[in-house]
Amino acid sequence: MRSKCITLFSVIILNSLLILDNSFAAERELSSNQDARLVLENGYQCGKPITVTAHTDTADYFDHNIERVEKLLRQARMILSFECKQVSHINLIGKTQNIEIYKAEALKGSRWQAISYPAPLEGLAMLFANLEPDWFYAGVMYSELQRYIHLPGIKGTYQYDIYEKELLRMLNAVAISPEQFRQYILFPDKPLGSYENADKHYQDIVSLIHYFDENAAKGYREIINEEAPYLKDYYWMAQIEPITDKDKTFTQVIVSAIQLDQHFNKSEFTEYLDLQLSNLVIGEVNYLLSTMEQATLADLESSAYYLLGLPNDSSLVSFPKTKSAIHQLSLELVGEVDKRATEIQQQAQIDIVNEAFDYQELEAALVLGYQVAENFERAGFVKQQQAILAFTTARAKTLLLDGLPSFKAWLVALPTEHEVTEMLIAKARLFAQLSEDFIEYKAYQVAVEEKLEQQKLPLCKNMLNDAGAWSLDFKKTILVGSKQLNLLELSCDLYVHGHIVKDFSWEWSPGKYSLVIQSAEGDTFHLIFKAKESFYDQTIVIEQLVVEDKAMSYTEKEWQALFTSLTLAPPSGEPDEKGIRECDKLAGDRDDPKALVRGIDFDDENIEVKTLDRAFDACIAAVENAPDDARQQYQLARILMFNGELDAAQDYIKLAYAQKYPAAIYFQAQHLLSIADDNNGFVDALEMFAKAGKMGYQPGNDMVKTLNPDGIEFFRDIAPPSEQQVLNALSNKGKSADFMGVSASTKVVGAKIKECFQTSATDMSCEYKPVMQCAMSSGYGGAFQLFTNLMSSAMQASCNSEVYYTFGNFRRLKNGSWQQVKD
């Protein structure tokens, strides 16, 4: 007998040495028999508790059998004592099919007496026994049972029986009727997270009922089937609604839908999503179609915008119902929108006709026609815009051609009066401008000019007579520089430009005469002339200017300047001998390195409107005279910008910019800065400002300092940060708190980006949502740990539902990384 014991002991030692020498094994087998295999994981430390695992074929191996437990612990202690002299604490875990079903420990200080912990199902039963019966806990209990129910030998064990009793207690307390179950489905008292989680939870409850009463389970399963569409709507629509934001085009919605579909990766959800998307299209298009009969142009613009936002077929592969709905309904909507736009066009044409029945009412018809055409253009209906313009033009030409005979007859009947002449002069100027767009106005202009020429001389004589001049005075010769004009010629020249001779009379001194001129602007000039040789000489020269009854000397040069201003010729685009045009003199930019002269100061508060008007006309004439002159193009753009005509100004800025004109580069950069909608716009504008400054246009350097005061390095192509880079850049990544051995923590583990846009040379503003990891943990084991795990899941669900998108500013550093910056 002693020989047999020594032999057995030798075999155990030999086996343990062989196992200890196997350095490649993840675990070491200490002993085995037909019912159990005792193993030890590598990497244990002798000075700390050592865990050994007993793998059993059936789950009832440890049930009410403390002798087996103590035997396994003795075997483990005997083998480990050869390599761990200080072993003082051994944990034993029993597993069946690698699932823990039992736990015990033995301590040297307790003389290696085996101490058993509650088995897993027993611990759970104890936990749920302290909770009020609830549908939720019933489902959770059945779900937990599924981890163990398939294990061989589990049924009939003590832990299984006690858990089964607690299951029955929980079920009997809540499963009173199927309708109560329906109410729980409709109004769950705890968040279930997703449709998949909810469906599994409700199926677990029905399976639990089936476990105890197969017949009763049928009514409950019918409730689930009846409420399945509601559950899908409730949970899946909560996922779908955020991607159908009203501010998104449908193409953007589809992009988000594809991402959502890939996330779920479930054919049933794909079909549901396709149905919702198709219903969204059908509902929107049907609504738009229902409004077509009374739709305004603004409504049609919205419909056209909606059509442009519909995706192409290639992006709808996963959504056949949506693809079919878009194909059919978009064609119908396009036809209805075009039909309604044509109806509005036709009604507008009727309105234009009713607005003017002769040439005198033409202006109102033109204003209406051009306004309607502009509205069509703004709404994107080019065909109707062109039709309105063509109709308005044709209508104008018809009215002008038909009205010319009556207009000439009206001219003939006009009296020869000063007020009539003023009116005709204004009409002649107006017709000259209008003839640039409608050549038919040229005939009206000629007719007016002929009328003016016919009555000019009689009017001039009448004006002088009214001013007190005698017929003998009409031939008095006045020297104006090198020019000689008699009084009648002078008065006619002044009259053509809207000025009036108010008084011509003899002064008390012999040979002296008083001439009072009232300008078209209302200014009064009182001039004193004297006979050149003797008092009866018919040639008179300027002597004095009277201001507020005080006579001041007035040179011939000053008189010439005054007369020139009063009889100023129309603005000219022709250059003088130095290449300087009137546009240069009036609209030259004082900061422009290529300007030939200093123009007027547009910032001067005292600048006269007539000066600006003349500058505009002069620059128009200059551009017509020299269409390729970048300086004239830019100066015309300056006037247009000052007048608030920004779109027209931009056209000329582009022309000058194409020729690399420094000032035009500056204003093109300003325009780019105002419209940039990509990440490179800001950088492009900065470079253009710098280029303008380098070419001599100082405001360009000033703008660079304004936009980039710190001189930081900016990037040509600054791509938005990735979700990982945003995560790395976040300054606050979470927090934790401890209370009575229980820890609660929140940690940012990811970031979802909706959109980023550049706000400076290095900064991005991103709309993002943190992805949170929320959990509870404790140092307690057993049933309390299971309860902690349950609360941890609820905490994570709460975190998922309470985190929203927010905005944050992020700066790109030179090394390519990002950091979060304060607003």
Secondary structure as GFF3:
##gff-version 3
##sequence-region A 1 823
A	DSSP	alpha_helix	2	20	.	.	.	ID=ss1
A	DSSP	beta_strand	27	32	.	.	.	ID=ss2
A	DSSP	beta_strand	36	41	.	.	.	ID=ss3
A	DSSP	beta_strand	50	56	.	.	.	ID=ss4
A	DSSP	alpha_helix	66	80	.	.	.	ID=ss5
A	DSSP	beta_strand	89	96	.	.	.	ID=ss6
A	DSSP	beta_strand	99	107	.	.	.	ID=ss7
A	DSSP	three_ten_helix	108	110	.	.	.	ID=ss8
A	DSSP	beta_strand	115	116	.	.	.	ID=ss9
A	DSSP	alpha_helix	120	129	.	.	.	ID=ss10
A	DSSP	alpha_helix	135	145	.	.	.	ID=ss11
A	DSSP	alpha_helix	158	174	.	.	.	ID=ss12
A	DSSP	alpha_helix	178	186	.	.	.	ID=ss13
A	DSSP	alpha_helix	195	212	.	.	.	ID=ss14
A	DSSP	alpha_helix	214	240	.	.	.	ID=ss15
A	DSSP	three_ten_helix	241	244	.	.	.	ID=ss16
A	DSSP	alpha_helix	250	264	.	.	.	ID=ss17
A	DSSP	alpha_helix	267	290	.	.	.	ID=ss18
A	DSSP	three_ten_helix	292	294	.	.	.	ID=ss19
A	DSSP	alpha_helix	297	308	.	.	.	ID=ss20
A	DSSP	three_ten_helix	313	316	.	.	.	ID=ss21
A	DSSP	alpha_helix	320	355	.	.	.	ID=ss22
A	DSSP	three_ten_helix	359	361	.	.	.	ID=ss23
A	DSSP	alpha_helix	362	379	.	.	.	ID=ss24
A	DSSP	alpha_helix	382	412	.	.	.	ID=ss25
A	DSSP	alpha_helix	418	434	.	.	.	ID=ss26
A	DSSP	alpha_helix	441	467	.	.	.	ID=ss27
A	DSSP	three_ten_helix	471	475	.	.	.	ID=ss28
A	DSSP	beta_strand	477	480	.	.	.	ID=ss29
A	DSSP	beta_strand	483	486	.	.	.	ID=ss30
A	DSSP	alpha_helix	487	496	.	.	.	ID=ss31
A	DSSP	beta_strand	500	506	.	.	.	ID=ss32
A	DSSP	beta_strand	512	518	.	.	.	ID=ss33
A	DSSP	beta_strand	524	531	.	.	.	ID=ss34
A	DSSP	beta_strand	539	547	.	.	.	ID=ss35
A	DSSP	beta_strand	550	553	.	.	.	ID=ss36
A	DSSP	alpha_helix	556	566	.	.	.	ID=ss37
A	DSSP	alpha_helix	582	587	.	.	.	ID=ss38
A	DSSP	alpha_helix	609	625	.	.	.	ID=ss39
A	DSSP	alpha_helix	630	642	.	.	.	ID=ss40
A	DSSP	alpha_helix	646	658	.	.	.	ID=ss41
A	DSSP	alpha_helix	662	675	.	.	.	ID=ss42
A	DSSP	alpha_helix	681	694	.	.	.	ID=ss43
A	DSSP	alpha_helix	698	707	.	.	.	ID=ss44
A	DSSP	alpha_helix	723	729	.	.	.	ID=ss45
A	DSSP	beta_strand	734	739	.	.	.	ID=ss46
A	DSSP	beta_strand	742	758	.	.	.	ID=ss47
A	DSSP	beta_strand	763	778	.	.	.	ID=ss48
A	DSSP	alpha_helix	782	802	.	.	.	ID=ss49
A	DSSP	beta_strand	806	812	.	.	.	ID=ss50
A	DSSP	beta_strand	818	821	.	.	.	ID=ss51
###
